[in-house]
Amino acid sequence: MIRLKQEPVKIAGVPVRNHLILAAGVLGTCASSLSRMLRQGAGAVVTKSIGPEPRYGHAGPCVVVLEDGVLNAMGLPNPSKEFEQELSLLEGEPVIVSIFGGNPDEFHEVAGWFAKKAQAFELNVSCPHAAGFGAQIGTNPDVVKACTEAVKEWKKPVWVKLTPNVTDITAIGKAAEEGGADAIVAINTVRAMRISTGLKRPVLGNVYGGLSGKAIFPIAIRSVYELYEACTIPIVGCGGVSSAEDVIEMMMAGAQGVEIGSAIVNDPDIFRHISEKLYASDGVSPKEIVGCAHV
């Protein structure tokens, strides 16, 4: 397997310790959990998505672990502005704050709360199971562009996390780029559901949820590949990454870095374990492989 040279890493204006980033929504509302991931080898961490008002989320069951992934319908629970207290405990660390809102004004407001502490913002316009937020606005290129422009007013790097639940993901990627995004994150979870044959009802309290984990890795690869050909800004791959070889494949598709989420369920030390296999003193420069699969 190709191994990477250990060298300083900067992704879309954000200095990170390596190419592996904790994805939003995983251990992300507590400073101690985020710090733990950094200690165990994450190059940077993305927080749980923070919105304009506190939310308790959907009624349970909210998470179901499947044989090939994780199905969740959390409903964007978050402490809203109070998260600033947790963020203060991470000063100086490579922390990207995930935010959401129902319109550009709400995105602008939430970003303002954390503009002095966040290294960058990741816009959640892709959650598939929260009415009025996420993918319900992230499927509209004009709205994605406007939300991006609103957050860019705070003069911080802005990453936009896209939904795969669209006919053409490149149209949304190009809208984010036109709005001034510094990077695109692809992808968020795939809209899905399961039914309990014993109970004769959906397994999730919300009926529908988002599928993550190994099952969606090929969808993520395809999305990154398409976006690399359609857009000029950096791409961060996300979706089903669980090994060093997955990281290399994502980079060959066009990603400059990757986010890892569901793999933590089976391996809390996943960042350290991947790093041990991914990096070598005599490895190749990432620049040699990013996008090399394109012909």
Secondary structure by P-SEA (a helix, b strand, c coil): cbbbccccccccccccccccccccccccccaaaaaaaaaacccbbbccccccccccccccccccccccbbbbccccccccccaaaaaaaacccbbbbbbbcccaaaaaaaaaaccccccbbbbcccccccccccccccccaaaaaaaaaaaaccccbbbbbbbcccccaaaaaaaaaaacccbbbccccccccccccccccccccccbbbbbcccaaaaaaaaaaaaaaccccbbbbbcccccaaaaaaaaaacccccccccccccccaaaaaaaaacccccccccccccccccc
